[in-house]
């Protein structure tokens, strides 16, 4: 293992946590591969582990105490990256470490193969271009290199962002209408489930519109973190200052699993009413802020064209 020195500017407690997280991750990864006979398991390797997001930015000293560590593991086999269940042991170990106080912050781990990441860099996907440029490698195999990223033309970035906005926002609108219908019918669990889906799609809308990428997860807390990290003005949609606010969000967060698979899901009428108001606010905010970002792209493109013509 070759730890990076790029993290030396981070606060000492953060560096200590990252050392602990890295060691836990590699231990759990090795444990998950034991006894597996397929070639992509026997020769499976983590090529690099990259810290990105708020902790990797130059103003990391200003990070909120509750901000999670966002890590990207790049592996050497596509099949190893695609199978989410192969990483359950790793994620469970990191989750328990946070819950039992071994580390001070939760860890959000995404996994991609080198083929996937280099393909995204060749396309100029902003999410991966940012990680390649600003991310801090916590570990790198000797000789590891990423492709030089392509600079995606602003006109193309705008067109793709516009398409992603329409896709995610339209679906979110349909889920929100469904939630209102089931609430009017007195079916609170189904209303909560559809509020979860509306909220999930709105956060994905922000991520895909701005960065052309979003994580494959239904975890509402993770999606909220990611979306708010790139558009902090979204944070007013789900305040979490009081126990009631946190419980109401928790009811919506849990609905995706508990309404679908359980029999005892409950949400109070006051919590459902408040959650409906918050998701409606998020719906309007998402549209306004995404359109603002898309308009900014158009302005940048026009300025670039005028500069070339001058």
C-alpha positions as CSV (number, residue, x, y, z in Angstrom):
1,X,0.0,0.0,0.0
2,X,1.3,3.5,-0.9
3,X,-0.5,6.2,1.0
4,X,-0.6,9.6,-0.5
5,X,1.1,12.7,1.0
6,X,-1.5,15.0,-0.6
7,X,-3.7,14.9,2.5
8,X,-1.1,16.4,4.8
9,X,-2.8,19.8,4.6
10,X,-6.0,18.3,6.2
11,X,-6.7,18.8,9.9
12,X,-5.0,16.2,12.1
13,X,-8.2,14.5,13.3
14,X,-9.4,14.2,9.8
15,X,-6.2,12.6,8.7
16,X,-6.4,10.1,11.6
17,X,-9.9,9.2,10.6
18,X,-8.9,8.7,7.0
19,X,-6.1,6.4,8.0
20,X,-8.5,4.3,10.1
21,X,-11.1,4.3,7.2
22,X,-8.5,3.2,4.7
23,X,-7.2,0.4,6.8
24,X,-10.8,-0.8,7.6
25,X,-11.8,-0.7,3.9
26,X,-8.9,-2.7,2.7
27,X,-9.3,-5.3,5.5
28,X,-13.0,-5.7,4.8
29,X,-12.3,-5.9,1.0
30,X,-9.7,-8.6,1.5
31,X,-12.2,-10.5,3.7
32,X,-14.9,-10.3,1.1
33,X,-12.7,-11.9,-1.5
34,X,-11.7,-14.9,0.6
35,X,-12.7,-18.2,-0.9
36,X,-14.0,-16.7,-4.1
37,X,-13.0,-18.7,-7.2
38,X,-13.9,-16.5,-10.1
39,X,-11.0,-14.7,-11.8
40,X,-12.3,-11.2,-11.1
41,X,-12.3,-12.1,-7.4
42,X,-9.0,-13.9,-7.2
43,X,-7.2,-11.1,-9.0
44,X,-9.4,-8.3,-7.7
45,X,-7.5,-5.2,-6.7
46,X,-8.3,-1.7,-5.5
47,X,-6.1,0.4,-7.8
48,X,-6.7,3.7,-6.0
49,X,-8.9,5.1,-3.3
50,X,-9.7,8.8,-3.7
51,X,-11.2,11.3,-1.3
52,X,-13.4,13.8,-3.0
53,X,-16.2,16.3,-2.2
54,X,-16.0,18.9,0.6
55,X,-13.1,17.3,2.4
56,X,-10.9,17.4,-0.7
57,X,-11.6,21.0,-1.7
58,X,-9.1,23.8,-0.8
59,X,-11.5,25.2,1.8
60,X,-11.8,21.9,3.6
61,X,-11.0,23.7,6.9
62,X,-14.5,25.1,6.6
63,X,-16.3,21.7,6.4
64,X,-19.3,21.2,8.6
65,X,-18.7,18.6,11.5
66,X,-21.4,16.3,10.1
67,X,-20.1,16.2,6.5
68,X,-19.4,12.6,5.4
69,X,-16.2,11.4,3.8
70,X,-16.9,10.7,0.1
71,X,-14.6,8.0,-1.3
72,X,-14.2,6.6,-4.8
73,X,-12.6,3.1,-5.1
74,X,-11.3,2.3,-8.6
75,X,-10.9,-1.4,-9.1
76,X,-9.4,-3.5,-11.9
77,X,-12.4,-5.5,-13.0
78,X,-15.8,-4.2,-14.3
79,X,-17.7,-7.1,-12.7
80,X,-16.2,-6.3,-9.4
81,X,-17.5,-2.8,-9.6
82,X,-21.0,-3.6,-10.8
83,X,-22.0,-6.1,-8.1
84,X,-23.2,-4.0,-5.2
85,X,-23.5,-7.1,-2.9
86,X,-19.8,-7.7,-3.2
87,X,-19.3,-4.4,-1.3
88,X,-21.8,-5.0,1.4
89,X,-19.2,-6.3,3.9
90,X,-17.1,-3.2,3.3
91,X,-19.9,-0.7,3.7
92,X,-21.3,-2.5,6.8
93,X,-17.9,-2.3,8.4
94,X,-17.6,1.4,7.7
95,X,-21.1,2.1,8.8
96,X,-20.5,0.3,12.1
97,X,-17.3,2.2,12.7
98,X,-19.2,5.4,12.5
99,X,-22.2,4.2,14.6
100,X,-19.8,2.9,17.4
101,X,-17.6,6.0,17.4
102,X,-14.5,4.5,15.9
103,X,-14.6,7.3,13.3
104,X,-16.1,10.8,13.6
105,X,-18.0,10.9,10.3
106,X,-20.0,8.5,8.1
107,X,-18.4,7.2,4.8
108,X,-20.0,7.3,1.4
109,X,-18.3,4.8,-0.8
110,X,-18.7,4.5,-4.6
111,X,-17.0,1.9,-6.7
112,X,-16.1,2.0,-10.4
113,X,-13.7,0.1,-12.6
114,X,-10.8,1.8,-14.2
115,X,-12.5,1.2,-17.6
116,X,-15.6,3.1,-16.4
117,X,-13.7,6.0,-14.9
118,X,-11.4,6.4,-18.0
119,X,-14.5,6.2,-20.2
120,X,-16.1,9.0,-18.2
121,X,-13.0,11.1,-18.4
122,X,-12.8,10.5,-22.1
123,X,-16.4,11.8,-22.4
124,X,-15.7,14.7,-20.2
125,X,-18.3,13.9,-17.5
126,X,-17.9,16.8,-15.0
127,X,-18.3,14.6,-11.9
128,X,-15.3,12.5,-12.8
129,X,-13.3,15.4,-14.2
130,X,-13.6,17.2,-10.9
131,X,-12.5,14.1,-8.9
132,X,-9.5,13.6,-11.2
133,X,-8.5,17.3,-10.8
134,X,-9.4,17.9,-7.1
135,X,-9.5,14.5,-5.5
136,X,-6.9,13.4,-2.9
137,X,-5.6,9.8,-3.4
138,X,-5.5,8.1,-0.1
139,X,-3.9,5.0,-1.8
140,X,-2.5,4.3,-5.2
141,X,-0.9,1.2,-6.7
142,X,2.5,1.9,-8.1
143,X,2.3,3.0,-11.8
144,X,-1.4,3.8,-11.6
145,X,-2.6,6.5,-14.0
146,X,-5.9,8.0,-15.1
147,X,-6.5,9.3,-18.6
148,X,-6.3,13.0,-19.2
149,X,-9.8,14.3,-19.1
150,X,-11.6,15.7,-22.1
151,X,-13.0,19.2,-21.7
152,X,-16.7,18.8,-22.6
153,X,-17.8,21.7,-24.8
154,X,-20.3,23.9,-22.9
155,X,-22.9,23.6,-25.7
156,X,-22.8,19.8,-25.4
157,X,-22.8,20.0,-21.6
158,X,-25.8,22.2,-21.6
159,X,-27.7,19.9,-24.1
160,X,-27.0,16.9,-22.0
161,X,-27.8,18.7,-18.7
162,X,-31.1,19.9,-20.2
163,X,-32.0,16.3,-21.2
164,X,-31.2,15.0,-17.8
165,X,-33.2,17.7,-16.1
166,X,-36.3,16.9,-18.1
167,X,-35.9,13.2,-17.4
168,X,-35.6,13.4,-13.7
169,X,-37.8,16.4,-12.9
170,X,-40.7,15.0,-15.0
171,X,-40.6,11.7,-13.1
172,X,-40.4,13.6,-9.7
173,X,-43.5,15.6,-10.6
174,X,-45.4,12.4,-11.3
175,X,-44.4,10.9,-8.0
176,X,-45.4,14.1,-6.2
177,X,-48.8,14.0,-7.8
178,X,-49.2,10.3,-6.7
179,X,-48.2,11.2,-3.2
180,X,-50.9,13.9,-3.1
181,X,-53.5,11.4,-4.4
182,X,-52.7,8.7,-1.8
183,X,-52.6,11.3,1.0
184,X,-56.1,12.5,0.0
185,X,-57.2,8.8,0.0
186,X,-56.0,8.3,3.6
187,X,-53.2,5.9,2.5
188,X,-50.3,7.5,4.4
189,X,-47.7,4.7,3.8
190,X,-48.1,4.9,0.0
191,X,-48.0,8.7,0.2
192,X,-44.7,8.4,2.1
193,X,-43.3,5.9,-0.4
194,X,-44.1,8.2,-3.3
195,X,-42.7,11.2,-1.5
196,X,-39.5,9.2,-1.1
197,X,-39.4,8.6,-4.8
198,X,-40.2,12.2,-5.6
199,X,-37.4,13.4,-3.3
200,X,-34.9,10.8,-4.7
201,X,-35.6,11.9,-8.2
202,X,-35.3,15.6,-7.4
203,X,-31.9,15.1,-5.8
204,X,-30.8,13.0,-8.8
205,X,-32.1,15.7,-11.0
206,X,-29.7,18.2,-9.4
207,X,-26.8,15.8,-9.6
208,X,-27.4,14.7,-13.2
209,X,-28.2,18.2,-14.5
210,X,-25.1,19.8,-13.1
211,X,-22.5,16.9,-13.1
212,X,-24.0,14.4,-15.6
213,X,-23.7,11.7,-13.0
214,X,-25.4,10.4,-9.9
215,X,-24.9,7.5,-7.5
216,X,-26.9,4.3,-7.9
217,X,-28.6,4.4,-4.5
218,X,-32.0,4.9,-3.0
219,X,-30.5,6.2,0.3
220,X,-32.1,9.6,0.7
221,X,-29.6,10.9,3.3
222,X,-26.7,10.2,0.9
223,X,-28.5,11.8,-2.1
224,X,-29.3,14.9,0.0
225,X,-25.7,15.2,1.1
226,X,-24.4,15.0,-2.4
227,X,-26.9,17.4,-3.9
228,X,-26.5,20.0,-1.2
229,X,-22.7,19.8,-1.5
230,X,-22.9,21.1,-5.1
231,X,-25.9,23.3,-4.5
232,X,-26.0,24.4,-0.9
233,X,-29.2,26.5,-1.4
234,X,-31.1,23.2,-1.4
235,X,-30.6,22.8,2.3
236,X,-33.6,25.0,3.2
237,X,-35.9,22.3,1.8
238,X,-35.2,19.8,4.6
239,X,-34.3,21.6,7.8
240,X,-33.0,19.3,10.6
241,X,-32.6,21.6,13.6
242,X,-35.4,20.0,15.7
243,X,-36.2,16.4,16.6
244,X,-39.5,16.6,14.8
245,X,-37.8,17.7,11.5
246,X,-35.3,14.9,11.8
247,X,-38.0,12.3,12.6
248,X,-40.2,13.4,9.7
249,X,-37.3,13.1,7.3
250,X,-36.4,9.7,8.8
251,X,-40.0,8.5,8.1
252,X,-39.7,9.4,4.4
253,X,-36.1,8.0,4.2
254,X,-37.3,4.6,5.6
255,X,-40.4,4.4,3.5
256,X,-38.6,3.0,0.4
257,X,-37.8,-0.3,2.2
258,X,-40.4,-0.4,5.0
259,X,-43.5,0.3,3.0
260,X,-42.4,-2.1,0.2
261,X,-41.3,-5.0,2.5
262,X,-42.7,-4.4,6.0
263,X,-46.1,-4.5,7.6
264,X,-45.8,-2.0,10.4
265,X,-44.7,1.2,8.8
266,X,-46.2,4.3,10.5
267,X,-46.1,8.0,9.8
268,X,-48.0,10.6,11.7
269,X,-50.5,12.9,9.9
270,X,-48.5,16.0,11.1
271,X,-45.2,14.4,9.8
272,X,-46.8,13.5,6.5
273,X,-48.2,17.0,6.0
274,X,-44.9,18.6,6.9
275,X,-43.0,16.2,4.6
276,X,-45.4,17.0,1.7
277,X,-44.7,20.7,2.2
278,X,-40.9,20.1,2.2
279,X,-40.9,18.0,-1.0
280,X,-43.1,20.5,-2.8
281,X,-40.6,23.2,-1.8
282,X,-37.7,21.0,-3.0
283,X,-39.6,20.5,-6.3
284,X,-39.7,24.2,-6.9
285,X,-36.2,24.8,-5.7
286,X,-34.8,22.1,-7.9
287,X,-36.5,23.6,-11.0
288,X,-35.3,27.1,-10.3
289,X,-31.7,26.2,-9.4
290,X,-31.2,23.7,-12.2
291,X,-32.6,26.2,-14.8
292,X,-30.3,28.8,-13.3
293,X,-27.3,26.5,-13.7
294,X,-28.3,25.7,-17.3
295,X,-28.7,29.4,-18.1
296,X,-25.3,30.0,-16.8
297,X,-23.9,27.4,-19.2
298,X,-25.6,29.2,-22.1
299,X,-24.1,32.5,-21.0
300,X,-20.6,31.0,-20.7
301,X,-21.0,29.5,-24.2
302,X,-22.1,32.8,-25.7
303,X,-19.2,34.7,-24.0
304,X,-16.8,32.1,-25.4
305,X,-18.2,32.5,-28.9
306,X,-18.0,36.3,-28.8
307,X,-14.4,36.1,-27.5
308,X,-13.4,33.9,-30.5
309,X,-15.1,36.3,-32.9
310,X,-13.6,39.5,-31.4
